[in-house]
Amino acid sequence: MHTTTSGTATAPTRALAVLLALVAIVTAAALSPSIAQAAPPTPTPGVTTTPPAAGATAARVVSVVMTAPQKARLRVFSPSMRKTISVDVLLPRDRSRPRPSLYLLDGIDAGVLTGYRQSGWTDQTDIVRFMADKSVNVVLPIGGTASYYTDWDRTDPVLGVNKWDTFLASELPPIIDRTFAGNGVNAIGGVSMGATGAMMLAVRHPGLYRGVAAFSGCLDLLDPNAAAATQGSILTRGGNPDNMWGPPGDAQWRAHDPASQVGVLKGTSLYLAVGNGLPDFSLGLAGLASPVGGVLESGALTCTRLFAGAARRAGVATTINYRSGLHSWGYWNQDLHRSWPTVARALGVPVGRR
């Protein structure tokens, strides 16, 4: 783990790696073994569920149910997406004072593999245990399949209305702060598609997030091969990629590209992690992935190097952990632990137990 000034791959290597890998770079590792299991919901007495009023124009809480002593299921009506969205919130043991919030985003399936019952973070990592003694709210949106967590230009016949930028950056934070004693200080992170989405949200909303943690994502969307692969990944989930920002080359692509906008993140703590496409056998079953996990991570490595070069040219410090590993949750669980000191400092909370 270090602050990097490393260069990029050669053009032929980059094109080959990206073309082969990034079509599915945000594919969640469906074959990864589950580390943590979700507890069944237990309604809390005294919590009233109220459906959103017809014609509602502001995001509002539909219900809050404690599903575990330190885990709440929040349901929020989003006027931008015209539906109610479920969000899991992990709470610290000590809730006696206001605290910052860490938003974490999923990979491309974003709820599909759990039947939209929980985030991949709680299904595939030890985040519930690891964050239990940390003085933060951990916010885990459920859903957003193949959306890249952005605002789409048009409604998609298969993927529906996607206005995740509006929901995550504008509608949800005030609700989190009011409902769970947030202090207005935020960080954001994600894996694969969620890593791309997290960095996009950060560059589009400078100052909203004090830190960003991006694991195995593609953060340079203006590369023609990367753009084509991003579109291809949406196609694999049945969506029409032109409904997102139009065809590659449209101004919307540049407006959402983290690499070309990275200069606005000066002063923001950035932590990236990416594997070399080779398995780390010391992890055992957790180190396995789908048959294409190595190819996917090799593409993520190329994308990370492209972004690192852009950040260096813009004078933005970036901590990068170039590690062994494939495109799967076992490695992202490690990344969660290793990135925490950087994220904690950005949020202004102790790194250790509190």
Secondary structure by P-SEA (a helix, b strand, c coil): ccccccccccaaaaaaaaaaccccccccccccccccccccccccccbbbbcccccccbbbbcccccccccccbbbbbbccccbbbbbbbbbcccccbbbbbbbbbbcccccccccccccccccccccccccccccbbbbbbcccccccccccccccccccccaaaaaaccccaaaaaaacccccccccccccaaaaaaaaaaaaccccccbbbbcccccccccaaaaaaaaaaaaaacccccccccccccaaaaaacccccccccccbbbbbbbcccccccccccccccccaaaaaaaaaaaaaaaaaaaaaaacbbbbbbcccccccaaaaaaaaaaaaaaaaaaaccccccc
